[in-house]
């Protein structure tokens, strides 16, 4: 049976993206993260249509953030989709709420990914597939530009896959735009759930989506989403080269167990500054715990490099209860202060 053009177009893009980034291997179990919205429903049905081509097995995951009174209905809807596609369904729900004054989006991402990783480990799934689209990519790039991020930020959403090491994540829709998602769902007569909070322009992402991008396109008289996404692709390649350099340098600079890592001061200061800062970021990941918010502020990274340049005896408190202390020949990075262990 011939597929509708809107469906064929999305499947072609997903196939190309998955192959380019080596997202799936024959025999993989893929845990598909489905919110119930258009993007994730498109993702689920795309991978279902392509499951034989990739020789993969699908399982469906839904996380209820409990941020809306009727949020449980989203899980019920996703459960029905999984049942229709004869795929195992895993439902998890938040056990806490966003911290007061904190980023709801950041909290939601950490909570959802922690739950998804637990399910992945329990099921033996190789990859978690998420439904971020080209529009999400563009919005993320602009958000990070507004916030003043570096290459890691303006390179946008990492596609995942195994091209640069196995990340355990995959973003198969990253070359599919929102209009194509909606056309795909319409062609298959799917009726995804719609989250009313996505229209709230008090939230930065929504303001960019509904106001900033349309204004840029009106002012320039051209479509800007794909060019911005293409710039992010190019920046990610530069980002990867710097990351690879940091990985090479890590073993010469960092030693010790995760509870207390040590930076060799001479080796750290001998590195180019972009490489040195990435070595520090890699080390911070080693001591993070699953529930931590990411401590990758520029100030936290600079604090460790500053300690390396200064005299022994100084220390700095870092995010998530970490402490860095300048010793004679190294800077130590630990989860708790050295005094608390004495």
KEKE-3310 file (N, C-alpha, C; in steps of 0.2 Angstrom, whole numbers, plus 5000, padded with zeros to 4 digits):
npx = (5004:5003:5011:5005:5010:5015:5018:5028:5038:5042:5047:5057:5066:5068:5074:5086:5093:5094:5103:5114:5119:5120:5111:5103:5106:5105:5094:5092:5084:5073:5068:5055:5052:5037:5027:5014:5010:5011:5024:5030:5021:5022:5035:5034:5026:5033:5045:5039:5034:5046:5052:5055:5064:5075:5077:5073:5066:5052:5049:5038:5038:5031:5031:5024:5023:5015:5011:5000:4982:4975:4985:4986:4978:4986:4995:4986:4982:4994:4996:4986:4990:5002:4996:4989:4999:5005:5015:5026:5022:5027:5024:5028:5029:5031:5038:5041:5041:5044:5058:5056:5057:5066:5071:5058:5058:5071:5070:5060:5066:5077:5070:5062:5072:5079:5070:5067:5080:5080:5070:5076:5087:5081:5074:5083:5085:5093:5094:5087:5074:5070:5058:5063:5062:5066:5062:5062:5076:5080:5074:5080:5094:5092:5088:5099:5108:5103:5105:5118:5127:5141:5150:5144:5132:5126:5127:5116:5104:5110:5112:5113:5115:5128:5139:5149:5153:5143:5129:5117:5106:5094:5089:5078:5070:5076:5078:5066:5053:5040:5029:5029:5028:5015:5008:5011:5004:4991:4989:4989:4978:4979:4977:4984:4988:4986:4996:4992:5001:5011:5007:5010:5017:5025:5035:5051:5055:5043:5040:5050:5046:5033:5033:5046:5053:5043:5043:5057:5057:5047:5053:5065:5060:5061:5063:5070:5072:5078:5091:5097:5097:5106:5117:5119:5122:5135:5142:5142:5150:5163:5162:5163:5176:5184:5179:5184:5198:5198:5195:5206:5216:5212:5216:5229:5228:5219:5216:5213:5199:5181:5175:5185:5192:5207:5216:5230:5240:5250:5249:5236:5236:5244:5237:5227:5215:5201:5201:5206:5195:5185:5190:5189:5174:5171:5177:5169:5157:5160:5158:5145:5129:5114:5102:5106:5106:5113:5129:5136:5140:5148:5155:5158:5167:5177:5181:5188:5199:5205:5209:5219:5228:5232:5238:5242:5230:5219:5201:5185:5168:5156:5142:5129:5134:5148:5166:5180:5198:5214:5228:5246:5252:5241:5223:5210:5194:5179:5165:5160:5167:5184:5186:5175:5177:5187)
npy = (4994:5011:5024:5039:5055:5064:5056:5048:5057:5061:5049:5046:5057:5053:5041:5044:5053:5044:5034:5042:5046:5034:5028:5016:4999:4982:4972:4979:4985:4998:5011:5021:5037:5045:5058:5060:5071:5080:5078:5068:5057:5057:5052:5040:5033:5034:5026:5014:5011:5010:4999:4986:4989:4994:4984:4983:4983:4989:4998:5007:5022:5033:5048:5055:5071:5077:5091:5097:5097:5087:5079:5065:5059:5060:5050:5039:5040:5038:5025:5018:5020:5012:5000:4998:4997:4986:4986:4985:4994:5007:5016:5030:5041:5058:5060:5071:5089:5104:5114:5128:5143:5138:5131:5125:5118:5112:5105:5096:5089:5082:5074:5066:5060:5053:5043:5037:5031:5022:5013:5009:5002:4992:4985:4982:4989:4997:5010:5026:5034:5051:5064:5076:5090:5098:5111:5112:5111:5124:5133:5130:5133:5147:5151:5148:5156:5168:5167:5167:5156:5144:5134:5122:5125:5133:5124:5117:5104:5088:5075:5062:5044:5033:5038:5046:5039:5029:5037:5033:5039:5045:5056:5055:5063:5075:5082:5085:5096:5106:5108:5097:5087:5089:5087:5073:5067:5070:5064:5051:5050:5053:5058:5068:5073:5089:5101:5114:5123:5125:5136:5147:5162:5168:5159:5156:5148:5146:5160:5162:5153:5157:5171:5177:5170:5170:5184:5187:5180:5188:5200:5198:5192:5179:5161:5155:5144:5131:5136:5141:5129:5122:5129:5126:5112:5113:5119:5109:5100:5106:5107:5094:5090:5098:5092:5079:5082:5085:5073:5066:5073:5071:5060:5063:5074:5072:5062:5049:5043:5044:5050:5059:5068:5073:5086:5088:5102:5108:5101:5104:5118:5119:5116:5122:5135:5132:5118:5115:5119:5111:5098:5100:5101:5088:5081:5085:5079:5066:5066:5069:5066:5056:5064:5077:5094:5101:5107:5115:5129:5143:5150:5140:5131:5141:5143:5132:5132:5144:5142:5133:5142:5149:5151:5138:5131:5138:5137:5133:5133:5123:5120:5109:5103:5101:5103:5112:5112:5120:5111:5108:5103:5100:5102:5097:5089:5087:5078:5082:5094:5093:5095:5090:5077:5073)
npz = (5000:4995:5004:5011:5005:5015:5025:5020:5017:5030:5035:5027:5030:5044:5042:5035:5045:5056:5050:5047:5060:5066:5074:5077:5079:5072:5080:5091:5106:5108:5118:5117:5120:5125:5125:5122:5114:5098:5092:5099:5096:5082:5082:5088:5079:5067:5070:5072:5059:5053:5059:5055:5044:5051:5060:5073:5090:5098:5113:5124:5133:5145:5155:5168:5173:5182:5182:5178:5181:5174:5169:5170:5160:5148:5150:5149:5136:5129:5133:5127:5113:5113:5116:5104:5095:5099:5108:5122:5137:5148:5162:5172:5185:5192:5208:5216:5216:5205:5211:5221:5212:5203:5187:5178:5166:5166:5178:5174:5163:5169:5179:5170:5162:5172:5176:5164:5161:5171:5168:5155:5159:5167:5157:5147:5136:5123:5118:5121:5113:5108:5104:5099:5087:5072:5074:5088:5089:5083:5092:5104:5101:5099:5112:5120:5114:5119:5132:5133:5130:5126:5114:5117:5120:5109:5099:5100:5102:5105:5093:5096:5095:5088:5082:5087:5098:5110:5116:5121:5119:5106:5093:5082:5075:5072:5060:5055:5053:5062:5055:5046:5055:5060:5048:5045:5056:5053:5041:5045:5053:5066:5083:5093:5110:5116:5124:5134:5140:5131:5124:5132:5132:5142:5145:5140:5129:5123:5120:5110:5100:5097:5095:5093:5082:5071:5070:5066:5053:5047:5046:5039:5027:5024:5026:5041:5049:5045:5040:5052:5060:5052:5054:5068:5066:5060:5070:5080:5075:5077:5090:5094:5090:5099:5111:5109:5110:5123:5129:5126:5133:5146:5154:5157:5165:5175:5189:5202:5212:5209:5220:5225:5214:5206:5199:5190:5192:5184:5171:5168:5166:5156:5145:5130:5133:5129:5129:5142:5149:5146:5150:5164:5164:5160:5171:5182:5178:5183:5196:5198:5204:5201:5203:5203:5198:5183:5185:5176:5175:5169:5178:5188:5181:5178:5191:5196:5187:5190:5203:5200:5195:5206:5223:5235:5247:5245:5243:5235:5235:5225:5214:5218:5230:5229:5231:5228:5230:5232:5232:5234:5222:5215:5211:5220:5218:5226:5233:5245:5257:5262:5275:5281:5281:5289)
capx = (5000:5007:5010:5003:5017:5017:5021:5034:5043:5045:5050:5064:5070:5070:5079:5093:5095:5096:5109:5120:5121:5121:5106:5101:5109:5101:5092:5091:5077:5073:5063:5053:5049:5031:5023:5007:5010:5012:5031:5032:5017:5025:5041:5032:5023:5039:5049:5035:5034:5053:5055:5058:5070:5081:5077:5073:5060:5050:5045:5035:5039:5028:5032:5019:5027:5010:5011:4993:4977:4973:4990:4986:4975:4991:4997:4981:4982:5000:4995:4982:4994:5006:4992:4987:5005:5007:5022:5026:5021:5030:5022:5031:5026:5035:5037:5042:5039:5050:5060:5054:5062:5070:5068:5053:5060:5077:5068:5056:5071:5081:5066:5060:5077:5081:5065:5068:5086:5079:5067:5080:5091:5077:5072:5089:5085:5100:5093:5080:5073:5066:5055:5064:5061:5070:5060:5065:5083:5081:5072:5086:5099:5091:5087:5106:5111:5100:5108:5125:5131:5147:5149:5140:5125:5123:5127:5110:5102:5115:5108:5114:5118:5135:5144:5154:5152:5136:5126:5111:5100:5093:5084:5077:5066:5079:5078:5059:5050:5034:5023:5029:5025:5007:5005:5011:4999:4985:4988:4987:4972:4981:4974:4989:4986:4989:4998:4990:5006:5015:5005:5011:5023:5029:5040:5056:5054:5036:5040:5054:5042:5027:5034:5053:5055:5039:5046:5063:5055:5043:5058:5070:5057:5064:5063:5076:5073:5083:5098:5099:5098:5112:5123:5120:5125:5142:5145:5142:5156:5168:5162:5165:5183:5186:5178:5189:5204:5198:5196:5213:5220:5209:5220:5236:5227:5214:5217:5209:5192:5175:5174:5189:5196:5213:5218:5237:5240:5255:5246:5230:5238:5248:5232:5223:5210:5195:5202:5206:5188:5181:5192:5185:5167:5171:5178:5163:5152:5162:5156:5138:5124:5108:5097:5109:5105:5120:5133:5141:5140:5155:5158:5160:5173:5182:5183:5194:5205:5207:5212:5225:5233:5233:5242:5239:5227:5212:5195:5179:5162:5153:5136:5128:5138:5155:5171:5187:5203:5220:5234:5252:5253:5235:5217:5205:5187:5176:5158:5160:5173:5189:5186:5169:5179:5192)
capy = (5000:5017:5029:5046:5059:5067:5051:5046:5062:5060:5042:5047:5061:5049:5035:5047:5055:5038:5031:5047:5046:5027:5028:5010:4993:4977:4968:4984:4987:5005:5014:5027:5042:5048:5063:5061:5077:5078:5077:5061:5053:5056:5048:5033:5029:5033:5021:5008:5010:5008:4994:4981:4991:4995:4977:4985:4981:4995:4998:5014:5025:5039:5051:5060:5076:5080:5098:5099:5093:5082:5076:5057:5058:5059:5043:5034:5040:5034:5018:5015:5019:5007:4994:4998:4995:4980:4987:4985:5001:5009:5022:5032:5048:5062:5060:5078:5095:5108:5118:5135:5148:5135:5130:5119:5114:5109:5099:5091:5085:5078:5069:5062:5056:5048:5038:5033:5027:5016:5008:5006:4997:4986:4982:4980:4993:5000:5017:5030:5039:5056:5067:5083:5091:5104:5118:5112:5113:5131:5136:5129:5137:5154:5151:5148:5163:5174:5166:5168:5150:5143:5130:5116:5128:5135:5118:5114:5097:5083:5070:5055:5039:5030:5041:5049:5036:5028:5041:5030:5043:5046:5061:5054:5069:5082:5085:5085:5102:5105:5107:5090:5082:5089:5084:5066:5065:5071:5059:5044:5051:5053:5064:5069:5077:5096:5104:5121:5127:5127:5143:5152:5165:5170:5155:5158:5144:5148:5166:5162:5149:5161:5178:5179:5167:5173:5191:5187:5179:5194:5206:5196:5189:5172:5155:5155:5138:5127:5139:5141:5122:5120:5132:5121:5106:5114:5121:5103:5096:5109:5105:5087:5090:5100:5087:5073:5084:5085:5066:5064:5076:5069:5055:5066:5079:5070:5056:5048:5040:5049:5053:5065:5069:5078:5089:5090:5109:5109:5098:5108:5125:5118:5115:5128:5136:5129:5111:5114:5120:5104:5093:5102:5099:5080:5079:5087:5074:5060:5066:5071:5060:5056:5069:5083:5098:5101:5112:5117:5136:5146:5152:5134:5129:5145:5143:5127:5135:5150:5139:5130:5147:5153:5148:5133:5133:5141:5132:5136:5129:5123:5118:5102:5101:5100:5108:5112:5114:5120:5108:5110:5101:5098:5104:5092:5091:5081:5079:5086:5097:5089:5096:5086:5070:5072)
capz = (5000:4995:5009:5009:5004:5021:5029:5016:5018:5037:5036:5023:5034:5050:5040:5034:5051:5060:5047:5048:5066:5068:5080:5079:5077:5071:5086:5097:5109:5108:5122:5114:5125:5121:5130:5119:5110:5091:5090:5101:5093:5076:5083:5089:5073:5062:5071:5071:5052:5051:5064:5051:5041:5056:5064:5080:5094:5102:5120:5125:5139:5147:5161:5170:5177:5187:5182:5176:5184:5169:5166:5169:5153:5143:5150:5147:5129:5126:5134:5121:5107:5114:5115:5097:5091:5102:5111:5130:5139:5154:5164:5178:5187:5197:5215:5219:5212:5203:5216:5220:5209:5198:5180:5178:5161:5168:5183:5171:5159:5174:5182:5165:5160:5177:5176:5157:5162:5176:5163:5150:5163:5168:5151:5143:5130:5121:5116:5122:5107:5110:5098:5097:5080:5069:5077:5094:5089:5082:5098:5109:5099:5101:5119:5122:5112:5123:5139:5133:5130:5121:5108:5119:5120:5103:5095:5101:5104:5102:5089:5099:5091:5090:5078:5091:5105:5112:5121:5124:5117:5099:5091:5075:5071:5072:5053:5053:5056:5066:5050:5044:5060:5060:5042:5046:5061:5050:5036:5048:5057:5073:5087:5098:5115:5116:5131:5134:5143:5126:5122:5137:5130:5148:5145:5135:5123:5119:5117:5104:5095:5094:5093:5090:5075:5066:5069:5061:5046:5043:5045:5034:5021:5022:5031:5044:5054:5042:5040:5059:5062:5048:5058:5074:5064:5059:5077:5084:5073:5080:5097:5095:5090:5106:5116:5108:5112:5130:5131:5125:5138:5153:5157:5159:5169:5180:5193:5208:5212:5208:5227:5225:5208:5206:5193:5190:5190:5178:5165:5166:5164:5149:5139:5128:5138:5128:5130:5149:5152:5144:5154:5170:5164:5161:5178:5186:5177:5186:5203:5199:5206:5196:5204:5203:5192:5180:5188:5171:5174:5167:5185:5191:5178:5179:5198:5196:5183:5194:5209:5198:5194:5212:5228:5238:5253:5244:5241:5232:5235:5219:5214:5220:5236:5227:5234:5225:5235:5229:5235:5232:5215:5211:5213:5222:5217:5230:5234:5251:5259:5265:5283:5284:5281:5294)
cpx = (5004:5006:5009:5010:5019:5020:5028:5040:5046:5049:5057:5068:5073:5076:5086:5096:5098:5102:5115:5123:5122:5117:5104:5105:5104:5100:5091:5084:5078:5067:5061:5049:5043:5027:5015:5006:5012:5019:5032:5028:5020:5031:5039:5030:5029:5043:5045:5035:5041:5056:5058:5064:5076:5082:5078:5066:5059:5047:5043:5035:5035:5030:5027:5022:5022:5010:5004:4988:4975:4979:4990:4982:4980:4994:4993:4981:4988:4999:4991:4985:4998:5002:4991:4993:5008:5014:5021:5026:5024:5028:5025:5029:5031:5033:5038:5040:5045:5052:5058:5059:5067:5067:5064:5055:5066:5075:5065:5061:5074:5076:5064:5066:5080:5076:5066:5074:5084:5075:5071:5085:5087:5075:5077:5089:5091:5100:5087:5080:5068:5063:5056:5065:5066:5068:5062:5072:5084:5079:5078:5092:5098:5091:5094:5110:5109:5103:5115:5129:5137:5145:5144:5133:5122:5124:5120:5109:5107:5110:5108:5117:5125:5140:5150:5154:5145:5134:5120:5105:5100:5088:5083:5073:5069:5080:5071:5056:5043:5028:5023:5026:5017:5004:5005:5005:4992:4984:4987:4981:4973:4979:4978:4986:4990:4990:4996:4996:5011:5013:5007:5018:5027:5035:5045:5055:5048:5037:5044:5050:5036:5028:5041:5054:5050:5041:5052:5061:5051:5048:5063:5066:5059:5063:5069:5077:5079:5090:5101:5101:5105:5118:5124:5124:5133:5145:5146:5148:5163:5168:5164:5173:5186:5185:5183:5196:5204:5198:5203:5218:5218:5214:5227:5234:5223:5216:5213:5202:5187:5174:5179:5194:5202:5215:5226:5238:5244:5252:5240:5231:5241:5243:5229:5217:5203:5195:5202:5199:5184:5184:5189:5178:5167:5172:5172:5157:5153:5159:5149:5134:5118:5103:5099:5106:5112:5123:5137:5140:5147:5159:5161:5167:5178:5185:5189:5200:5209:5211:5219:5230:5235:5238:5238:5235:5220:5207:5189:5173:5158:5146:5135:5132:5145:5159:5177:5192:5210:5225:5240:5253:5247:5229:5213:5198:5183:5169:5156:5167:5178:5188:5180:5171:5184:5189)
cpy = (5006:5022:5036:5050:5062:5062:5049:5051:5062:5054:5043:5051:5057:5044:5038:5050:5049:5035:5036:5047:5039:5026:5021:5004:4987:4973:4973:4984:4994:5007:5021:5031:5046:5052:5062:5066:5075:5075:5069:5056:5051:5051:5041:5029:5029:5027:5014:5006:5008:5002:4988:4983:4992:4988:4979:4983:4987:4994:5006:5016:5032:5041:5056:5065:5079:5087:5101:5094:5087:5078:5068:5055:5057:5052:5038:5034:5037:5027:5014:5015:5013:5000:4993:4995:4989:4980:4988:4993:5002:5016:5024:5039:5051:5061:5066:5083:5099:5112:5125:5140:5145:5134:5124:5115:5109:5103:5094:5086:5080:5072:5064:5057:5051:5042:5034:5029:5021:5011:5005:5001:4991:4982:4979:4984:4997:5008:5020:5035:5044:5060:5074:5084:5097:5110:5118:5114:5120:5135:5136:5133:5145:5156:5152:5154:5168:5173:5166:5162:5149:5138:5124:5119:5129:5130:5115:5107:5092:5077:5063:5050:5037:5033:5043:5046:5035:5032:5038:5034:5044:5051:5060:5059:5075:5085:5086:5091:5101:5104:5100:5085:5083:5086:5076:5064:5065:5066:5052:5045:5051:5059:5065:5073:5084:5099:5111:5126:5129:5133:5149:5156:5169:5165:5156:5154:5146:5155:5166:5158:5154:5168:5180:5176:5170:5181:5191:5185:5184:5199:5204:5194:5183:5167:5155:5148:5133:5130:5139:5134:5120:5123:5128:5115:5107:5116:5114:5099:5099:5107:5098:5086:5093:5095:5081:5075:5083:5078:5064:5066:5074:5065:5058:5071:5077:5063:5055:5045:5045:5053:5059:5065:5074:5080:5091:5097:5111:5107:5102:5115:5125:5118:5122:5129:5133:5121:5110:5115:5114:5099:5094:5099:5091:5078:5080:5082:5068:5060:5068:5064:5061:5062:5076:5087:5099:5107:5116:5125:5138:5147:5146:5131:5134:5145:5138:5129:5140:5147:5136:5136:5150:5149:5142:5135:5136:5136:5136:5131:5129:5120:5111:5099:5099:5105:5107:5115:5114:5117:5111:5109:5100:5102:5098:5094:5085:5083:5083:5089:5093:5089:5091:5079:5068:5070)
cpz = (5000:5001:5007:5009:5011:5026:5026:5017:5025:5038:5032:5027:5041:5048:5039:5040:5055:5057:5048:5054:5070:5075:5082:5076:5076:5078:5092:5100:5110:5112:5119:5119:5122:5127:5128:5115:5103:5089:5092:5098:5086:5076:5083:5082:5067:5063:5071:5063:5049:5055:5060:5047:5045:5060:5071:5083:5098:5108:5121:5132:5140:5154:5163:5175:5183:5187:5180:5179:5180:5166:5165:5163:5148:5143:5148:5139:5126:5127:5129:5115:5107:5113:5108:5093:5094:5105:5119:5132:5147:5156:5171:5179:5192:5204:5219:5214:5210:5210:5215:5217:5204:5192:5180:5172:5163:5173:5179:5167:5164:5177:5177:5163:5165:5177:5169:5158:5166:5172:5158:5153:5164:5162:5146:5136:5129:5120:5119:5116:5110:5104:5097:5090:5078:5073:5084:5094:5088:5088:5103:5107:5101:5108:5122:5120:5117:5130:5139:5133:5125:5116:5110:5119:5113:5098:5095:5104:5101:5099:5093:5094:5093:5086:5081:5098:5106:5117:5124:5122:5109:5098:5084:5071:5070:5065:5051:5057:5058:5061:5047:5049:5060:5053:5042:5051:5057:5045:5039:5053:5064:5077:5093:5104:5114:5123:5131:5136:5137:5122:5126:5135:5136:5148:5139:5129:5119:5116:5110:5099:5092:5092:5090:5083:5070:5065:5064:5054:5043:5042:5039:5027:5019:5028:5034:5048:5051:5042:5047:5062:5058:5052:5064:5072:5063:5066:5081:5082:5076:5087:5098:5094:5096:5111:5115:5110:5120:5133:5131:5131:5145:5157:5160:5164:5176:5183:5199:5207:5211:5214:5228:5219:5209:5200:5194:5187:5184:5171:5163:5163:5157:5143:5137:5132:5136:5129:5138:5152:5151:5148:5161:5170:5164:5168:5183:5185:5181:5193:5204:5201:5201:5197:5204:5197:5189:5183:5183:5170:5172:5173:5188:5188:5179:5186:5199:5193:5187:5200:5207:5197:5200:5217:5231:5244:5251:5242:5238:5233:5228:5219:5216:5226:5235:5230:5230:5229:5231:5234:5232:5225:5211:5214:5214:5221:5221:5231:5240:5253:5262:5273:5285:5284:5286:5301)
residu = (UNK:UNK:UNK:UNK:UNK:UNK:UNK:UNK:UNK:UNK:UNK:UNK:UNK:UNK:UNK:UNK:UNK:UNK:UNK:UNK:UNK:UNK:UNK:UNK:UNK:UNK:UNK:UNK:UNK:UNK:UNK:UNK:UNK:UNK:UNK:UNK:UNK:UNK:UNK:UNK:UNK:UNK:UNK:UNK:UNK:UNK:UNK:UNK:UNK:UNK:UNK:UNK:UNK:UNK:UNK:UNK:UNK:UNK:UNK:UNK:UNK:UNK:UNK:UNK:UNK:UNK:UNK:UNK:UNK:UNK:UNK:UNK:UNK:UNK:UNK:UNK:UNK:UNK:UNK:UNK:UNK:UNK:UNK:UNK:UNK:UNK:UNK:UNK:UNK:UNK:UNK:UNK:UNK:UNK:UNK:UNK:UNK:UNK:UNK:UNK:UNK:UNK:UNK:UNK:UNK:UNK:UNK:UNK:UNK:UNK:UNK:UNK:UNK:UNK:UNK:UNK:UNK:UNK:UNK:UNK:UNK:UNK:UNK:UNK:UNK:UNK:UNK:UNK:UNK:UNK:UNK:UNK:UNK:UNK:UNK:UNK:UNK:UNK:UNK:UNK:UNK:UNK:UNK:UNK:UNK:UNK:UNK:UNK:UNK:UNK:UNK:UNK:UNK:UNK:UNK:UNK:UNK:UNK:UNK:UNK:UNK:UNK:UNK:UNK:UNK:UNK:UNK:UNK:UNK:UNK:UNK:UNK:UNK:UNK:UNK:UNK:UNK:UNK:UNK:UNK:UNK:UNK:UNK:UNK:UNK:UNK:UNK:UNK:UNK:UNK:UNK:UNK:UNK:UNK:UNK:UNK:UNK:UNK:UNK:UNK:UNK:UNK:UNK:UNK:UNK:UNK:UNK:UNK:UNK:UNK:UNK:UNK:UNK:UNK:UNK:UNK:UNK:UNK:UNK:UNK:UNK:UNK:UNK:UNK:UNK:UNK:UNK:UNK:UNK:UNK:UNK:UNK:UNK:UNK:UNK:UNK:UNK:UNK:UNK:UNK:UNK:UNK:UNK:UNK:UNK:UNK:UNK:UNK:UNK:UNK:UNK:UNK:UNK:UNK:UNK:UNK:UNK:UNK:UNK:UNK:UNK:UNK:UNK:UNK:UNK:UNK:UNK:UNK:UNK:UNK:UNK:UNK:UNK:UNK:UNK:UNK:UNK:UNK:UNK:UNK:UNK:UNK:UNK:UNK:UNK:UNK:UNK:UNK:UNK:UNK:UNK:UNK:UNK:UNK:UNK:UNK:UNK:UNK:UNK:UNK:UNK:UNK:UNK:UNK:UNK:UNK:UNK:UNK:UNK:UNK:UNK:UNK:UNK:UNK:UNK:UNK:UNK:UNK:UNK:UNK:UNK:UNK:UNK:UNK:UNK:UNK:UNK:UNK:UNK:UNK:UNK:UNK:UNK:UNK:UNK:UNK:UNK:UNK:UNK:UNK:UNK:UNK)
# end
